[in-house]
Amino acid sequence: MPRGKLDIGFMWNGTDAQLRWLAQAGVTDVVGHVPAADRLPVWSYDAMLRQKNRVKSFGLKLTVFEGIPVSDRIKLGIEGRDEDLDNLLESLRNMGRAEIPVQCYNWMVHFNWLRTSVSTPVRGGAVATTYDHAEFERGPKTQYGDVPEEQLWDSLEYFLKAAVPVCEEYGVKLAMHPDDPPLSPIRGISRIMRNPENFQRMLDLVPSPANGITFCQGCFSEMCVDIPNTVRSFADRIHFAHFRNLTGTAEHFTEQFHDDGQQDMYVAMKAYIDGGVTCPMRPDHAPTMEGEDNSHPGYAQQGRLLAVGYMRGLMEAIYKAG
């Protein structure tokens, strides 16, 4: 099998200054969205094209959208989902027209990624995020009450049967992100993207190269799976990857610097490359370091810049080792 090719991406904050910074740091791919004013029910081709060309002017590529919303009405299969789905499908068509190839999305209802603390001290006094399930579960149920797993599976199949043919026609790849944390239920709401078996079930619902995975290494680490083996098992369907490290399990974990958690990151990176994974990979959450404010936990720049250098070093070592 030919070796994979991983392009280092980075979550863009929307400024030109950061685009210059990313180019200087050796990043090649930008993970982004359209400006807030353009996040209408349908994300327009014109707005996407402007963003793509703005990124291109700095020598970078806009290759992933993490931002076109999949509404709770779609995920729950309730009244109004077809209207929301029609808008989403047109946004996916516009992605294809603008040649932005990957849509990262998730199937988490109401709650997105969850943390109970954003100020846990880690190496050298940097602060990171923590999730404690026992603490979170003491909170009330949401307006949705109890949501059974099969309701989510039925709505996911409905979505994929509508979206995958559109993506095939327009050259877009869907990349499902795991639940974070991968536990079910959480305050009565089931979460189905929580283990490798369910990811395989998702892929089997509508088999297609357009139906794939965002391999968030942190979330799979929370599942306590063997990361290299899991990467290899999904290698041809990984369309996007989040490089992340932590300590703990889904019930209680703390995010760490990329070189300081429980995963052997060299072995993990080697599994992507030797497994033939070819996709953008961005450093995911990192601790907030000295001199930075913690207004956007996990997404301060210094820790992720450290991760970019670390990732480049790992990749160089692996490719040169043959």
C-alpha positions as CSV (number, residue, x, y, z in Angstrom):
1,M,0.0,0.0,0.0
2,P,1.4,3.5,-0.8
3,R,2.1,5.7,2.1
4,G,-0.4,8.3,3.1
5,K,0.0,12.1,2.7
6,L,-1.1,14.3,5.5
7,D,-1.4,18.0,5.0
8,I,-1.2,20.1,8.1
9,G,-4.2,22.2,8.6
10,F,-5.2,24.8,11.2
11,M,-8.5,26.2,12.4
12,W,-8.7,29.8,11.1
13,N,-9.9,32.6,13.2
14,G,-10.9,34.7,10.2
15,T,-8.1,37.3,10.2
16,D,-5.4,38.1,7.6
17,A,-2.8,38.2,10.4
18,Q,-3.4,34.6,11.3
19,L,-3.2,33.5,7.7
20,R,0.3,35.1,7.5
21,W,1.2,33.4,10.8
22,L,0.0,30.0,9.4
23,A,2.0,30.4,6.2
24,Q,5.1,31.3,8.3
25,A,4.6,28.3,10.6
26,G,4.5,25.8,7.7
27,V,0.8,25.1,7.7
28,T,-0.6,24.4,4.2
29,D,-4.4,23.8,4.7
30,V,-7.0,26.1,6.4
31,V,-10.0,24.7,8.2
32,G,-12.7,27.4,8.3
33,H,-16.1,28.8,7.5
34,V,-17.6,31.8,5.9
35,P,-17.9,35.1,7.8
36,A,-20.7,35.3,10.4
37,A,-22.7,37.7,8.2
38,D,-22.7,35.1,5.4
39,R,-23.9,32.1,7.6
40,L,-27.4,32.2,6.2
41,P,-29.6,29.2,5.9
42,V,-27.8,28.5,2.7
43,W,-24.1,29.2,2.6
44,S,-23.6,30.9,-0.8
45,Y,-21.2,30.0,-3.5
46,D,-20.1,33.6,-3.7
47,A,-19.2,33.7,0.0
48,M,-17.3,30.4,-0.2
49,L,-15.4,31.5,-3.3
50,R,-14.3,34.8,-1.6
51,Q,-13.0,32.9,1.4
52,K,-11.2,30.4,-0.7
53,N,-9.5,33.1,-2.8
54,R,-8.6,35.1,0.3
55,V,-6.9,32.1,1.8
56,K,-5.2,31.3,-1.5
57,S,-3.7,34.8,-1.6
58,F,-1.5,33.8,1.4
59,G,-0.3,30.6,-0.4
60,L,-2.7,28.4,1.6
61,K,-5.6,26.1,0.7
62,L,-9.1,26.2,2.2
63,T,-9.9,22.5,2.2
64,V,-12.3,21.9,5.2
65,F,-15.4,23.5,6.5
66,E,-16.2,22.9,10.2
67,G,-19.2,25.0,10.4
68,I,-22.1,24.3,8.0
69,P,-24.6,23.3,10.7
70,V,-26.6,20.1,10.7
71,S,-29.6,21.2,12.7
72,D,-31.2,19.4,15.7
73,R,-34.3,19.1,13.6
74,I,-32.3,17.0,11.1
75,K,-30.6,15.0,13.8
76,L,-33.8,14.3,15.6
77,G,-35.9,13.7,12.5
78,I,-38.6,16.2,13.7
79,E,-40.8,18.7,12.0
80,G,-38.8,21.1,9.9
81,R,-36.0,18.8,9.1
82,D,-36.7,18.7,5.3
83,E,-36.5,22.5,5.1
84,D,-33.2,22.4,7.0
85,L,-32.0,19.5,4.9
86,D,-32.8,21.3,1.6
87,N,-30.7,24.3,2.8
88,L,-27.8,22.0,3.8
89,L,-27.8,20.2,0.5
90,E,-27.6,23.4,-1.4
91,S,-24.7,24.5,0.8
92,L,-23.0,21.2,0.0
93,R,-23.5,21.8,-3.7
94,N,-22.0,25.2,-3.3
95,M,-19.0,23.7,-1.5
96,G,-18.5,21.5,-4.6
97,R,-18.8,24.4,-6.9
98,A,-16.2,26.3,-4.9
99,E,-14.0,23.2,-4.8
100,I,-13.8,23.0,-1.0
101,P,-13.7,19.2,-0.6
102,V,-14.5,18.3,3.0
103,Q,-17.4,18.9,5.3
104,C,-16.7,18.0,9.0
105,Y,-20.0,17.5,10.9
106,N,-21.3,15.6,13.9
107,W,-24.4,13.9,15.2
108,M,-24.5,15.4,18.7
109,V,-27.9,16.8,19.6
110,H,-28.2,20.0,21.8
111,F,-24.8,19.5,23.4
112,N,-21.7,19.8,21.3
113,W,-18.3,19.0,22.8
114,L,-18.6,19.2,26.5
115,R,-16.2,20.2,29.3
116,T,-16.8,20.8,33.0
117,S,-13.6,22.9,33.6
118,V,-11.6,25.1,31.3
119,S,-8.8,25.9,33.8
120,T,-7.2,22.6,34.9
121,P,-3.5,23.1,35.5
122,V,-1.2,21.0,33.3
123,R,2.5,21.1,32.4
124,G,4.3,24.2,33.6
125,G,1.0,25.9,34.8
126,A,-0.7,26.0,31.5
127,V,-4.4,25.5,31.7
128,A,-6.5,22.9,29.9
129,T,-10.0,21.6,29.7
130,T,-11.5,18.7,31.7
131,Y,-14.6,16.7,31.5
132,D,-16.1,15.0,34.6
133,H,-19.2,13.0,33.7
134,A,-20.5,12.6,37.2
135,E,-20.5,16.4,37.6
136,F,-22.2,17.0,34.3
137,E,-24.9,14.4,34.8
138,R,-26.2,16.2,37.9
139,G,-27.7,18.8,35.6
140,P,-31.2,18.7,34.3
141,K,-32.5,17.2,31.1
142,T,-33.0,19.4,28.1
143,Q,-36.2,20.4,26.3
144,Y,-35.9,17.2,24.2
145,G,-36.3,14.9,27.2
146,D,-35.2,11.3,26.5
147,V,-33.9,10.7,23.0
148,P,-33.5,7.0,22.1
149,E,-30.5,5.8,20.0
150,E,-32.7,4.3,17.3
151,Q,-34.3,7.7,16.7
152,L,-30.8,9.1,15.9
153,W,-29.9,6.1,13.7
154,D,-33.1,6.5,11.7
155,S,-32.5,10.2,11.2
156,L,-28.9,9.6,10.3
157,E,-29.9,7.1,7.6
158,Y,-32.4,9.6,6.2
159,F,-29.8,12.3,6.1
160,L,-27.1,10.1,4.5
161,K,-29.4,8.8,1.8
162,A,-30.2,12.4,0.8
163,A,-26.7,13.9,1.3
164,V,-24.3,11.3,0.0
165,P,-25.6,11.3,-3.7
166,V,-25.3,15.1,-3.7
167,C,-21.8,14.9,-2.3
168,E,-20.9,12.2,-4.9
169,E,-22.2,14.4,-7.7
170,Y,-20.4,17.6,-6.5
171,G,-17.1,16.1,-5.3
172,V,-17.6,16.7,-1.6
173,K,-16.6,14.3,1.2
174,L,-18.6,14.1,4.4
175,A,-16.5,13.5,7.5
176,M,-18.4,12.5,10.7
177,H,-16.8,13.7,13.9
178,P,-17.1,11.4,17.0
179,D,-19.2,12.4,20.0
180,D,-17.2,14.2,22.6
181,P,-17.3,12.7,25.1
182,P,-18.3,9.4,23.6
183,L,-20.9,8.5,26.2
184,S,-24.6,7.7,25.9
185,P,-27.0,8.9,27.1
186,I,-26.0,12.4,28.4
187,R,-28.8,14.0,30.4
188,G,-31.3,11.8,28.5
189,I,-29.9,12.4,25.0
190,S,-28.4,9.4,23.3
191,R,-25.1,9.8,21.4
192,I,-24.4,7.2,18.8
193,M,-21.0,8.1,17.3
194,R,-19.2,6.8,20.4
195,N,-17.2,3.7,19.3
196,P,-15.6,2.1,16.3
197,E,-18.4,-0.4,15.8
198,N,-21.0,2.4,15.4
199,F,-18.7,4.2,13.0
200,Q,-18.7,1.1,10.9
201,R,-22.5,0.9,11.1
202,M,-22.6,4.6,9.9
203,L,-20.4,3.8,7.0
204,D,-22.5,0.8,6.1
205,L,-25.7,2.8,6.1
206,V,-24.8,4.3,2.7
207,P,-21.5,2.8,1.4
208,S,-19.7,5.4,-0.6
209,P,-16.3,7.0,-0.7
210,A,-18.1,10.3,0.0
211,N,-19.3,9.0,3.4
212,G,-16.4,9.1,5.7
213,I,-14.9,10.0,9.1
214,T,-13.2,12.9,10.9
215,F,-10.8,10.8,12.9
216,C,-10.6,12.9,16.1
217,Q,-7.8,11.2,17.9
218,G,-8.8,12.7,21.2
219,C,-12.3,11.3,21.1
220,F,-11.1,7.9,20.0
221,S,-8.6,8.0,22.9
222,E,-11.5,8.8,25.2
223,M,-13.0,5.5,24.0
224,C,-9.9,3.7,25.2
225,V,-9.4,2.0,21.8
226,D,-6.1,1.0,20.2
227,I,-5.5,4.2,18.2
228,P,-3.0,2.7,15.6
229,N,-5.2,-0.3,14.8
230,T,-8.3,1.8,14.6
231,V,-6.7,4.3,12.3
232,R,-5.6,1.4,10.0
233,S,-9.1,-0.1,10.1
234,F,-10.7,3.1,8.8
235,A,-7.8,4.3,6.7
236,D,-9.6,4.6,3.3
237,R,-12.5,6.4,4.9
238,I,-10.7,9.0,7.0
239,H,-11.2,12.3,5.1
240,F,-10.0,14.6,7.9
241,A,-8.1,14.1,11.2
242,H,-7.8,16.0,14.5
243,F,-4.4,15.3,16.2
244,R,-5.0,15.6,20.0
245,N,-3.8,14.1,23.2
246,L,-5.2,13.7,26.7
247,T,-5.1,11.7,29.9
248,G,-8.1,9.7,31.2
249,T,-11.2,8.1,29.8
250,A,-14.6,9.3,28.5
251,E,-15.9,9.5,32.1
252,H,-13.1,11.8,33.3
253,F,-10.3,13.2,31.1
254,T,-8.0,16.2,30.8
255,E,-6.6,17.5,27.6
256,Q,-2.8,17.8,27.5
257,F,-0.1,19.2,25.3
258,H,0.2,17.0,22.1
259,D,3.6,15.6,23.3
260,D,2.4,15.0,26.9
261,G,-0.6,12.7,27.0
262,Q,-1.4,9.0,27.1
263,Q,-1.0,8.3,23.4
264,D,2.3,7.5,21.7
265,M,2.0,10.2,19.1
266,Y,4.9,8.9,16.9
267,V,3.2,5.5,16.7
268,A,-0.2,7.1,16.0
269,M,1.3,9.4,13.2
270,K,3.0,6.4,11.7
271,A,-0.3,4.5,11.5
272,Y,-1.8,7.3,9.5
273,I,1.1,7.4,7.1
274,D,1.8,3.7,6.7
275,G,-2.0,3.0,6.5
276,G,-2.3,5.2,3.5
277,V,-4.4,8.0,5.0
278,T,-4.4,11.0,2.7
279,C,-6.2,14.0,4.1
280,P,-5.8,17.3,6.0
281,M,-4.9,16.9,9.6
282,R,-5.1,19.8,12.1
283,P,-3.9,20.1,15.7
284,D,-6.9,20.0,17.9
285,H,-7.3,21.4,21.4
286,A,-4.2,22.5,23.2
287,P,-3.6,24.1,26.6
288,T,-3.6,27.9,27.0
289,M,-0.1,29.0,27.7
290,E,1.6,31.9,29.6
291,G,0.7,35.3,28.2
292,E,-2.5,34.2,26.5
293,D,-6.1,34.8,27.6
294,N,-8.3,31.8,28.0
295,S,-11.4,33.2,26.3
296,H,-11.4,30.4,23.7
297,P,-10.3,27.3,25.7
298,G,-8.5,24.8,23.6
299,Y,-7.9,27.2,20.8
300,A,-5.3,29.6,22.0
301,Q,-2.5,29.9,19.4
302,Q,0.8,29.1,21.2
303,G,-0.1,25.5,22.2
304,R,-1.3,24.7,18.7
305,L,1.7,26.3,17.2
306,L,3.8,24.0,19.4
307,A,1.7,21.2,18.0
308,V,2.4,22.2,14.4
309,G,6.1,22.0,14.9
310,Y,5.7,18.7,16.7
311,M,3.6,17.3,13.9
312,R,6.1,18.4,11.2
313,G,8.9,16.8,13.1
314,L,7.0,13.5,13.5
315,M,6.1,13.4,9.8
316,E,9.7,14.1,8.7
317,A,11.1,11.4,11.0
318,I,8.5,8.9,9.8
319,Y,8.9,9.6,6.1
320,K,12.8,9.6,6.3
321,A,12.8,6.3,8.2
322,G,11.1,4.7,5.2
